């Protein structure tokens, strides 16, 4: 895709130690791709209008994961404080590439997770929420039926967002981690069923605004590639084919933006937000167990990413399943994630990668809070 993301006033280099430290991001609209009001207001909000100081919730139902954040605005500055969180691997998109439908087992797993989310939002007395679904529901022929069942059984009114909105929200969530001293950044989000790439320029004349030069959404992710090329064990030849396939899918984006030449000049860096990137970072750090506070915002040399990918590729499924930073639920998928990472690194030879354990949920929270703050200022 070559559509433009909205001009959203994203600033690079904000606070980066935690989600709670992220500055609010103003929403915007362009060419009908994203409507600012629609982006800011959830279909599942209890009411619209002024909610400054209230509890907010953001739920992201992807092909592989169901994730929820509940937060409230910081009282004495920008950003928000997380009051509750939930994450569960549900593999909603399991088998969709072959069958074209969400399976009964996947729907049951996902409904179980969504009931937990609904209870958490009710207990927190959330006054405003946005709840979205992405590639699995976009692709499945029974996606609308699934959404109706979710609404009936949990009260959550999921909204299937398009790839442009998904990319914009991912950028809104992790923009504070872009290095303002660089000239460009390649932001990517490796999901279960899709991978988003966003090429941004840092506007030094406009307070370090991250201006979107181009974006694309590829209909490939860790779940779809794992199902296509293997399973629990992926042979070296299949891994090579995965890397080559993904690299081929990246060609059009490179041809359209000439990123490789800019990357060679050393003025750009990568920013990755996904379970793949955070898992590789945790393994690289040698953590005894996954720790977000040690992963979010760190810098890693790209050569170290390749080294960790090779290390994981040399393990069998059980070895990966026993690794404290991978576990059984990710033991098969992490190899496909490594292949996508390897293709990105080979296509665009940048030296540094910044790791973001944040994304769509943080982007939704930032946008909702920013919109409400704007309304509050205009009415006071």
ChimeraX attribute file (.defattr): number of C-alpha atoms within 10 A of each C-alpha:
attribute: neighborCount
match mode: 1-to-1
recipient: residues
	/A:1	12
	/A:2	13
	/A:3	12
	/A:4	19
	/A:5	26
	/A:6	21
	/A:7	17
	/A:8	21
	/A:9	18
	/A:10	25
	/A:11	24
	/A:12	24
	/A:13	19
	/A:14	19
	/A:15	16
	/A:16	19
	/A:17	17
	/A:18	20
	/A:19	25
	/A:20	19
	/A:21	17
	/A:22	25
	/A:23	24
	/A:24	27
	/A:25	26
	/A:26	21
	/A:27	26
	/A:28	18
	/A:29	17
	/A:30	14
	/A:31	10
	/A:32	10
	/A:33	16
	/A:34	21
	/A:35	15
	/A:36	19
	/A:37	14
	/A:38	10
	/A:39	21
	/A:40	25
	/A:41	22
	/A:42	23
	/A:43	19
	/A:44	19
	/A:45	17
	/A:46	10
	/A:47	13
	/A:48	14
	/A:49	12
	/A:50	18
	/A:51	21
	/A:52	21
	/A:53	16
	/A:54	14
	/A:55	21
	/A:56	29
	/A:57	32
	/A:58	25
	/A:59	28
	/A:60	23
	/A:61	30
	/A:62	23
	/A:63	27
	/A:64	26
	/A:65	20
	/A:66	22
	/A:67	22
	/A:68	26
	/A:69	23
	/A:70	26
	/A:71	25
	/A:72	21
	/A:73	24
	/A:74	16
	/A:75	11
	/A:76	7
	/A:77	10
	/A:78	18
	/A:79	25
	/A:80	26
	/A:81	18
	/A:82	19
	/A:83	14
	/A:84	13
	/A:85	15
	/A:86	15
	/A:87	15
	/A:88	17
	/A:89	17
	/A:90	25
	/A:91	24
	/A:92	29
	/A:93	27
	/A:94	23
	/A:95	19
	/A:96	21
	/A:97	19
	/A:98	10
	/A:99	11
	/A:100	15
	/A:101	19
	/A:102	24
	/A:103	16
	/A:104	10
	/A:105	13
	/A:106	16
	/A:107	19
	/A:108	13
	/A:109	15
	/A:110	21
	/A:111	20
	/A:112	13
	/A:113	21
	/A:114	25
	/A:115	16
	/A:116	14
	/A:117	24
	/A:118	17
	/A:119	13
	/A:120	19
	/A:121	23
	/A:122	11
	/A:123	9
	/A:124	16
	/A:125	14
	/A:126	19
	/A:127	20
	/A:128	27
	/A:129	28
	/A:130	24
	/A:131	24
	/A:132	25
	/A:133	21
	/A:134	24
	/A:135	26
	/A:136	28
	/A:137	27
	/A:138	17
	/A:139	17
	/A:140	20
	/A:141	15
	/A:142	14
	/A:143	18
	/A:144	15
	/A:145	13
	/A:146	18
	/A:147	18
	/A:148	14
	/A:149	16
	/A:150	19
	/A:151	14
	/A:152	11
	/A:153	13
	/A:154	16
	/A:155	15
	/A:156	25
	/A:157	20
	/A:158	23
	/A:159	19
	/A:160	20
	/A:161	17
	/A:162	16
	/A:163	22
	/A:164	21
	/A:165	19
	/A:166	25
	/A:167	24
	/A:168	27
	/A:169	24
	/A:170	27
	/A:171	32
	/A:172	31
	/A:173	29
	/A:174	30
	/A:175	29
	/A:176	26
	/A:177	25
	/A:178	29
	/A:179	21
	/A:180	21
	/A:181	13
	/A:182	17
	/A:183	19
	/A:184	26
	/A:185	28
	/A:186	23
	/A:187	25
	/A:188	25
	/A:189	26
	/A:190	22
	/A:191	26
	/A:192	31
	/A:193	28
	/A:194	23
	/A:195	22
	/A:196	24
	/A:197	23
	/A:198	22
	/A:199	21
	/A:200	22
	/A:201	20
	/A:202	24
	/A:203	17
	/A:204	13
	/A:205	7
	/A:206	11
	/A:207	13
	/A:208	22
	/A:209	21
	/A:210	30
	/A:211	21
	/A:212	22
	/A:213	14
	/A:214	19
	/A:215	24
	/A:216	22
	/A:217	20
	/A:218	17
	/A:219	16
	/A:220	21
	/A:221	24
	/A:222	28
	/A:223	27
	/A:224	24
	/A:225	25
	/A:226	24
	/A:227	18
	/A:228	15
	/A:229	16
	/A:230	16
	/A:231	17
	/A:232	18
	/A:233	18
	/A:234	19
	/A:235	14
	/A:236	11
	/A:237	9
	/A:238	15
	/A:239	21
	/A:240	14
	/A:241	14
	/A:242	25
	/A:243	21
	/A:244	17
	/A:245	15
	/A:246	21
	/A:247	20
	/A:248	12
	/A:249	15
	/A:250	18
	/A:251	11
	/A:252	14
	/A:253	19
	/A:254	14
	/A:255	10
	/A:256	10
	/A:257	14
	/A:258	12
	/A:259	20
	/A:260	16
	/A:261	12
	/A:262	16
	/A:263	20
	/A:264	13
	/A:265	10
	/A:266	15
	/A:267	14
	/A:268	28
	/A:269	24
	/A:270	26
	/A:271	26
	/A:272	27
	/A:273	25
	/A:274	20
	/A:275	24
	/A:276	24
	/A:277	25
	/A:278	25
	/A:279	21
	/A:280	27
	/A:281	27
	/A:282	22
	/A:283	21
	/A:284	17
	/A:285	13
	/A:286	12
	/A:287	14
	/A:288	11
	/A:289	13
	/A:290	18
	/A:291	12
	/A:292	15
	/A:293	12
	/A:294	14
	/A:295	24
	/A:296	23
	/A:297	25
	/A:298	17
	/A:299	16
	/A:300	18
	/A:301	12
	/A:302	19
	/A:303	14
	/A:304	15
	/A:305	22
	/A:306	17
	/A:307	13
	/A:308	18
	/A:309	21
	/A:310	14
	/A:311	12
	/A:312	19
	/A:313	21
	/A:314	13
	/A:315	14
	/A:316	14
	/A:317	20
	/A:318	14
	/A:319	14
	/A:320	23
	/A:321	18
	/A:322	12
	/A:323	15
	/A:324	15
	/A:325	22
	/A:326	23
	/A:327	16
	/A:328	17
	/A:329	14
	/A:330	21
	/A:331	23
	/A:332	25
	/A:333	26
	/A:334	24
	/A:335	29
	/A:336	28
	/A:337	29
	/A:338	25
	/A:339	25
	/A:340	26
	/A:341	25
	/A:342	23
	/A:343	21
	/A:344	20
	/A:345	19
	/A:346	15
	/A:347	17
	/A:348	21
	/A:349	20
	/A:350	25
	/A:351	17
	/A:352	18
	/A:353	26
	/A:354	25
	/A:355	24
	/A:356	31
	/A:357	22
	/A:358	25
	/A:359	24
	/A:360	26
	/A:361	26
	/A:362	31
	/A:363	25
	/A:364	32
	/A:365	31
	/A:366	28
	/A:367	26
	/A:368	30
	/A:369	29
	/A:370	22
	/A:371	25
	/A:372	19
	/A:373	20
	/A:374	14
	/A:375	15
	/A:376	14
	/A:377	9
	/A:378	8
	/A:379	8
	/A:380	5
